[in-house]
């Protein structure tokens, strides 16, 4: 008979069903910040150590009595350059560690951090922090890596939508605001009454 057919299967209904959103608290993640899981930036540390070794070797070379004239001047310039490089890299390592620590703590107080903790994404977040800090220190290649990891971690509205994450309304905060507004209104109303009574009494 026309219009008749097998009833829709449960599989078909499941295919058409929407994936539920994961609601994350607007107040962010509470509790202690996870321990930093990564070692120091090995590449930068290695460059610093190489520059320092070169400086040490050049210092010894300059003590040789046979070294004189242009050769000695050239060795001195190389020594100055090696010292400068080692100092710059040392400062960079210190700055990177400080910024990483600050950003790490900041990220683990966000709403997204609740989902990361459930998923065990501690190292993934740490890798994002490392690339992000390198980018802030001027590494253009690092900025590309940081953007990709930011998308995977849901650090933008579009990335959150892809992950089916949404930030739940902070109902407690909203209730506080409503109560505060009502209190202010009632205070203003009382002031109007007092003013009107004062005006009537004059």
Phi and psi in degrees as GROMACS dihedral restraints (atoms count N, CA, C in turn):
[ dihedral_restraints ]
;  ai    aj    ak    al  type     phi  dphi    fc
    3     4     5     6     1   -63.4    20    10
    4     5     6     7     1   141.2    20    10
    6     7     8     9     1    85.5    20    10
    7     8     9    10     1    -8.0    20    10
    9    10    11    12     1   -96.0    20    10
   10    11    12    13     1   150.4    20    10
   12    13    14    15     1  -175.0    20    10
   13    14    15    16     1   176.6    20    10
   15    16    17    18     1   -66.5    20    10
   16    17    18    19     1   144.3    20    10
   18    19    20    21     1   -64.0    20    10
   19    20    21    22     1   150.0    20    10
   21    22    23    24     1   -60.1    20    10
   22    23    24    25     1   138.1    20    10
   24    25    26    27     1   -81.3    20    10
   25    26    27    28     1   161.9    20    10
   27    28    29    30     1   -62.9    20    10
   28    29    30    31     1   -30.4    20    10
   30    31    32    33     1   -64.0    20    10
   31    32    33    34     1   -42.1    20    10
   33    34    35    36     1   -62.8    20    10
   34    35    36    37     1   -41.6    20    10
   36    37    38    39     1   -63.4    20    10
   37    38    39    40     1   -39.4    20    10
   39    40    41    42     1   -66.1    20    10
   40    41    42    43     1   -35.0    20    10
   42    43    44    45     1   -64.9    20    10
   43    44    45    46     1   -33.6    20    10
   45    46    47    48     1   -86.2    20    10
   46    47    48    49     1   -10.5    20    10
   48    49    50    51     1   -71.3    20    10
   49    50    51    52     1   144.6    20    10
   51    52    53    54     1   -85.1    20    10
   52    53    54    55     1   150.2    20    10
   54    55    56    57     1   -79.9    20    10
   55    56    57    58     1   130.2    20    10
   57    58    59    60     1   -65.2    20    10
   58    59    60    61     1   145.3    20    10
   60    61    62    63     1   -80.8    20    10
   61    62    63    64     1   144.1    20    10
   63    64    65    66     1   -90.5    20    10
   64    65    66    67     1   120.7    20    10
   66    67    68    69     1   -91.6    20    10
   67    68    69    70     1   128.5    20    10
   69    70    71    72     1  -111.4    20    10
   70    71    72    73     1   140.6    20    10
   72    73    74    75     1   -67.4    20    10
   73    74    75    76     1   133.1    20    10
   75    76    77    78     1   -62.7    20    10
   76    77    78    79     1   -28.2    20    10
   78    79    80    81     1   -75.5    20    10
   79    80    81    82     1    -4.2    20    10
   81    82    83    84     1    82.9    20    10
   82    83    84    85     1  -175.5    20    10
   84    85    86    87     1   -82.9    20    10
   85    86    87    88     1   137.7    20    10
   87    88    89    90     1  -104.1    20    10
   88    89    90    91     1   162.5    20    10
   90    91    92    93     1   104.7    20    10
   91    92    93    94     1  -178.6    20    10
   93    94    95    96     1   -71.6    20    10
   94    95    96    97     1   149.3    20    10
   96    97    98    99     1   -73.0    20    10
   97    98    99   100     1   134.5    20    10
   99   100   101   102     1   -58.7    20    10
  100   101   102   103     1   155.0    20    10
  102   103   104   105     1   -68.5    20    10
  103   104   105   106     1   139.2    20    10
  105   106   107   108     1   -63.1    20    10
  106   107   108   109     1   122.5    20    10
  108   109   110   111     1   -93.3    20    10
  109   110   111   112     1    -9.9    20    10
  111   112   113   114     1   -99.0    20    10
  112   113   114   115     1   155.4    20    10
  114   115   116   117     1   -75.8    20    10
  115   116   117   118     1   173.7    20    10
  117   118   119   120     1   -60.1    20    10
  118   119   120   121     1   159.6    20    10
  120   121   122   123     1   -62.9    20    10
  121   122   123   124     1   101.1    20    10
  123   124   125   126     1   -61.7    20    10
  124   125   126   127     1   -39.3    20    10
  126   127   128   129     1   -62.6    20    10
  127   128   129   130     1   -49.4    20    10
  129   130   131   132     1   -66.2    20    10
  130   131   132   133     1   -39.9    20    10
  132   133   134   135     1   -62.1    20    10
  133   134   135   136     1   -42.3    20    10
  135   136   137   138     1   -63.7    20    10
  136   137   138   139     1   -41.3    20    10
  138   139   140   141     1   -63.3    20    10
  139   140   141   142     1   -42.2    20    10
  141   142   143   144     1   -61.7    20    10
  142   143   144   145     1   -44.8    20    10
  144   145   146   147     1   -65.5    20    10
  145   146   147   148     1   -38.3    20    10
  147   148   149   150     1   -64.4    20    10
  148   149   150   151     1   -42.7    20    10
  150   151   152   153     1   -64.2    20    10
  151   152   153   154     1   -38.7    20    10
  153   154   155   156     1   -67.8    20    10
  154   155   156   157     1   -39.8    20    10
  156   157   158   159     1   -64.1    20    10
  157   158   159   160     1   -40.3    20    10
  159   160   161   162     1   -62.3    20    10
  160   161   162   163     1   -41.1    20    10
  162   163   164   165     1   -63.5    20    10
  163   164   165   166     1   -41.8    20    10
  165   166   167   168     1   -62.5    20    10
  166   167   168   169     1   -42.6    20    10
  168   169   170   171     1   -65.3    20    10
  169   170   171   172     1   -39.6    20    10
  171   172   173   174     1   -68.3    20    10
  172   173   174   175     1   -35.5    20    10
  174   175   176   177     1   -61.2    20    10
  175   176   177   178     1   -41.7    20    10
  177   178   179   180     1   -66.1    20    10
  178   179   180   181     1   -39.3    20    10
  180   181   182   183     1   -63.7    20    10
  181   182   183   184     1   -36.6    20    10
  183   184   185   186     1   -69.3    20    10
  184   185   186   187     1   -15.2    20    10
  186   187   188   189     1   -81.7    20    10
  187   188   189   190     1   -12.2    20    10
  189   190   191   192     1   -67.3    20    10
  190   191   192   193     1   129.9    20    10
  192   193   194   195     1   -68.1    20    10
  193   194   195   196     1   -24.8    20    10
  195   196   197   198     1   -76.8    20    10
  196   197   198   199     1   -15.5    20    10
  198   199   200   201     1   -82.2    20    10
  199   200   201   202     1   120.9    20    10
  201   202   203   204     1  -154.4    20    10
  202   203   204   205     1   171.9    20    10
  204   205   206   207     1    63.1    20    10
  205   206   207   208     1  -138.6    20    10
  207   208   209   210     1   -62.8    20    10
  208   209   210   211     1   -37.4    20    10
  210   211   212   213     1   -61.5    20    10
  211   212   213   214     1   -40.4    20    10
  213   214   215   216     1   -68.9    20    10
  214   215   216   217     1   -40.0    20    10
  216   217   218   219     1   -63.7    20    10
  217   218   219   220     1   -40.8    20    10
  219   220   221   222     1   -65.1    20    10
  220   221   222   223     1   -41.4    20    10
  222   223   224   225     1   -64.0    20    10
  223   224   225   226     1   -36.9    20    10
  225   226   227   228     1   -66.2    20    10
  226   227   228   229     1   -40.6    20    10
  228   229   230   231     1   -63.5    20    10
  229   230   231   232     1   -41.7    20    10
  231   232   233   234     1   -64.0    20    10
  232   233   234   235     1   -38.5    20    10
  234   235   236   237     1   -63.2    20    10
  235   236   237   238     1   -45.7    20    10
  237   238   239   240     1   -60.8    20    10
  238   239   240   241     1   -41.8    20    10
  240   241   242   243     1   -65.6    20    10
  241   242   243   244     1   -41.9    20    10
  243   244   245   246     1   -65.3    20    10
  244   245   246   247     1   -41.5    20    10
  246   247   248   249     1   -62.5    20    10
  247   248   249   250     1   -43.8    20    10
  249   250   251   252     1   -61.6    20    10
  250   251   252   253     1   -45.0    20    10
  252   253   254   255     1   -61.9    20    10
  253   254   255   256     1   -44.9    20    10
  255   256   257   258     1   -62.2    20    10
  256   257   258   259     1   -40.7    20    10
  258   259   260   261     1   -66.0    20    10
  259   260   261   262     1   -45.2    20    10
  261   262   263   264     1   -61.1    20    10
  262   263   264   265     1   -46.4    20    10
  264   265   266   267     1   -65.7    20    10
  265   266   267   268     1   -35.3    20    10
  267   268   269   270     1   -64.3    20    10
  268   269   270   271     1   -44.1    20    10
  270   271   272   273     1   -64.8    20    10
  271   272   273   274     1   -37.5    20    10
  273   274   275   276     1   -64.0    20    10
  274   275   276   277     1   -41.2    20    10
  276   277   278   279     1   -62.8    20    10
  277   278   279   280     1   -42.8    20    10
  279   280   281   282     1   -63.5    20    10
  280   281   282   283     1   -46.2    20    10
  282   283   284   285     1   -64.0    20    10
  283   284   285   286     1   -42.5    20    10
  285   286   287   288     1   -61.3    20    10
  286   287   288   289     1   -43.5    20    10
  288   289   290   291     1   -63.2    20    10
  289   290   291   292     1   -40.9    20    10
  291   292   293   294     1   -66.7    20    10
  292   293   294   295     1   -44.4    20    10
  294   295   296   297     1   -68.4    20    10
  295   296   297   298     1   -39.3    20    10
  297   298   299   300     1   -59.4    20    10
  298   299   300   301     1   -44.1    20    10
  300   301   302   303     1   -62.2    20    10
  301   302   303   304     1   -42.4    20    10
  303   304   305   306     1   -66.9    20    10
  304   305   306   307     1   -47.1    20    10
  306   307   308   309     1   -66.7    20    10
  307   308   309   310     1   -38.5    20    10
  309   310   311   312     1   -57.6    20    10
  310   311   312   313     1   -49.0    20    10
  312   313   314   315     1   -64.6    20    10
  313   314   315   316     1   -39.6    20    10
  315   316   317   318     1   -63.4    20    10
  316   317   318   319     1   -44.7    20    10
  318   319   320   321     1   -65.5    20    10
  319   320   321   322     1   -35.4    20    10
  321   322   323   324     1   -78.8    20    10
  322   323   324   325     1     5.3    20    10
  324   325   326   327     1  -108.4    20    10
  325   326   327   328     1     4.7    20    10
  327   328   329   330     1   -85.0    20    10
  328   329   330   331     1   163.0    20    10
  330   331   332   333     1   -58.8    20    10
  331   332   333   334     1   -39.0    20    10
  333   334   335   336     1   -60.3    20    10
  334   335   336   337     1   -28.3    20    10
  336   337   338   339     1   -62.6    20    10
  337   338   339   340     1   -26.4    20    10
  339   340   341   342     1   -62.4    20    10
  340   341   342   343     1   -43.1    20    10
  342   343   344   345     1   -69.4    20    10
  343   344   345   346     1   -40.7    20    10
  345   346   347   348     1   -59.4    20    10
  346   347   348   349     1   -41.4    20    10
  348   349   350   351     1   -64.9    20    10
  349   350   351   352     1   -41.3    20    10
  351   352   353   354     1   -62.5    20    10
  352   353   354   355     1   -37.5    20    10
  354   355   356   357     1   -87.7    20    10
  355   356   357   358     1    -7.7    20    10
  357   358   359   360     1    70.0    20    10
  358   359   360   361     1    37.8    20    10
  360   361   362   363     1   -92.3    20    10
  361   362   363   364     1    34.9    20    10
  363   364   365   366     1   -60.8    20    10
  364   365   366   367     1   -49.0    20    10
  366   367   368   369     1   -68.8    20    10
  367   368   369   370     1   -34.4    20    10
  369   370   371   372     1   -63.3    20    10
  370   371   372   373     1   -41.8    20    10
  372   373   374   375     1   -65.8    20    10
  373   374   375   376     1   -39.7    20    10
  375   376   377   378     1   -62.8    20    10
  376   377   378   379     1   -40.2    20    10
  378   379   380   381     1   -64.5    20    10
  379   380   381   382     1   -38.7    20    10
  381   382   383   384     1   -61.5    20    10
  382   383   384   385     1   -45.2    20    10
  384   385   386   387     1   -57.4    20    10
  385   386   387   388     1   -44.8    20    10
  387   388   389   390     1   -61.5    20    10
  388   389   390   391     1   -48.3    20    10
  390   391   392   393     1   -66.3    20    10
  391   392   393   394     1   -38.5    20    10
  393   394   395   396     1   -63.6    20    10
  394   395   396   397     1   -43.0    20    10
  396   397   398   399     1   -67.3    20    10
  397   398   399   400     1   -41.1    20    10
  399   400   401   402     1   -58.7    20    10
  400   401   402   403     1   -40.8    20    10
  402   403   404   405     1   -62.7    20    10
  403   404   405   406     1   -42.0    20    10
  405   406   407   408     1   -66.7    20    10
  406   407   408   409     1   -23.6    20    10
  408   409   410   411     1   -88.5    20    10
  409   410   411   412     1     5.6    20    10
  411   412   413   414     1   107.5    20    10
  412   413   414   415     1     6.0    20    10
  414   415   416   417     1   -86.1    20    10
  415   416   417   418     1   108.3    20    10
  417   418   419   420     1   -67.6    20    10
  418   419   420   421     1   -38.7    20    10
  420   421   422   423     1   -63.3    20    10
  421   422   423   424     1   -36.3    20    10
  423   424   425   426     1   -65.6    20    10
  424   425   426   427     1   -32.8    20    10
  426   427   428   429     1   -64.2    20    10
  427   428   429   430     1   -34.2    20    10
  429   430   431   432     1   -66.4    20    10
  430   431   432   433     1   -45.6    20    10
  432   433   434   435     1   -61.8    20    10
  433   434   435   436     1   -40.7    20    10
  435   436   437   438     1   -63.1    20    10
  436   437   438   439     1   -41.1    20    10
  438   439   440   441     1   -63.2    20    10
  439   440   441   442     1   -42.8    20    10
  441   442   443   444     1   -63.2    20    10
  442   443   444   445     1   -44.1    20    10
  444   445   446   447     1   -68.3    20    10
  445   446   447   448     1   -33.8    20    10
  447   448   449   450     1   -61.5    20    10
  448   449   450   451     1   -39.3    20    10
  450   451   452   453     1   -64.6    20    10
  451   452   453   454     1   -42.5    20    10
  453   454   455   456     1   -65.7    20    10
  454   455   456   457     1   -29.2    20    10
  456   457   458   459     1   -92.9    20    10
  457   458   459   460     1     0.8    20    10
  459   460   461   462     1    73.9    20    10
  460   461   462   463     1    35.9    20    10
  462   463   464   465     1   -93.7    20    10
  463   464   465   466     1    18.3    20    10
  465   466   467   468     1  -143.2    20    10
  466   467   468   469     1   158.3    20    10
  468   469   470   471     1   -56.1    20    10
  469   470   471   472     1   -42.7    20    10
  471   472   473   474     1   -66.2    20    10
  472   473   474   475     1   -40.9    20    10
  474   475   476   477     1   -64.4    20    10
  475   476   477   478     1   -37.6    20    10
  477   478   479   480     1   -64.2    20    10
  478   479   480   481     1   -39.0    20    10
  480   481   482   483     1   -64.0    20    10
  481   482   483   484     1   -41.8    20    10
  483   484   485   486     1   -62.0    20    10
  484   485   486   487     1   -37.0    20    10
  486   487   488   489     1   -82.3    20    10
  487   488   489   490     1    -4.1    20    10
  489   490   491   492     1    64.3    20    10
  490   491   492   493     1    41.5    20    10
  492   493   494   495     1  -108.9    20    10
  493   494   495   496     1   144.5    20    10
  495   496   497   498     1  -144.2    20    10
  496   497   498   499     1   150.0    20    10
  498   499   500   501     1   -90.0    20    10
  499   500   501   502     1   121.7    20    10
  501   502   503   504     1   -70.9    20    10
  502   503   504   505     1   149.2    20    10
  504   505   506   507     1   -65.3    20    10
  505   506   507   508     1   141.7    20    10
  507   508   509   510     1   -84.2    20    10
  508   509   510   511     1    88.0    20    10
  510   511   512   513     1   -63.9    20    10
  511   512   513   514     1   -37.5    20    10
  513   514   515   516     1   -62.6    20    10
  514   515   516   517     1   -44.5    20    10
  516   517   518   519     1   -64.5    20    10
  517   518   519   520     1   -40.9    20    10
  519   520   521   522     1   -62.5    20    10
  520   521   522   523     1   -41.2    20    10
  522   523   524   525     1   -64.2    20    10
  523   524   525   526     1   -38.1    20    10
  525   526   527   528     1   -61.5    20    10
  526   527   528   529     1   -43.4    20    10
  528   529   530   531     1   -64.0    20    10
  529   530   531   532     1   -40.0    20    10
  531   532   533   534     1   -63.9    20    10
  532   533   534   535     1   -46.2    20    10
  534   535   536   537     1   -62.7    20    10
  535   536   537   538     1   -40.1    20    10
  537   538   539   540     1   -63.9    20    10
  538   539   540   541     1   -41.0    20    10
  540   541   542   543     1   -64.5    20    10
  541   542   543   544     1   -42.7    20    10
  543   544   545   546     1   -63.4    20    10
  544   545   546   547     1   -41.4    20    10
  546   547   548   549     1   -62.8    20    10
  547   548   549   550     1   -43.1    20    10
  549   550   551   552     1   -64.6    20    10
  550   551   552   553     1   -40.2    20    10
  552   553   554   555     1   -64.6    20    10
  553   554   555   556     1   -44.8    20    10
  555   556   557   558     1   -64.9    20    10
  556   557   558   559     1   -36.4    20    10
  558   559   560   561     1   -65.0    20    10
  559   560   561   562     1   -41.7    20    10
  561   562   563   564     1   -65.4    20    10
  562   563   564   565     1   -39.6    20    10
  564   565   566   567     1   -62.9    20    10
  565   566   567   568     1   -42.2    20    10
  567   568   569   570     1   -63.0    20    10
  568   569   570   571     1   -37.2    20    10
  570   571   572   573     1   -65.5    20    10
  571   572   573   574     1   -38.5    20    10
  573   574   575   576     1   -64.1    20    10
  574   575   576   577     1   -40.3    20    10
  576   577   578   579     1   -63.2    20    10
  577   578   579   580     1   -45.5    20    10
  579   580   581   582     1   -61.2    20    10
  580   581   582   583     1   -43.0    20    10
  582   583   584   585     1   -63.2    20    10
  583   584   585   586     1   -42.3    20    10
  585   586   587   588     1   -68.3    20    10
  586   587   588   589     1   -37.2    20    10
  588   589   590   591     1   -66.2    20    10
  589   590   591   592     1   -40.1    20    10
  591   592   593   594     1   -64.5    20    10
  592   593   594   595     1   -39.0    20    10
  594   595   596   597     1   -67.6    20    10
  595   596   597   598     1   -36.4    20    10
  597   598   599   600     1   -71.3    20    10
  598   599   600   601     1   -28.5    20    10
  600   601   602   603     1   -80.8    20    10
  601   602   603   604     1   -13.7    20    10
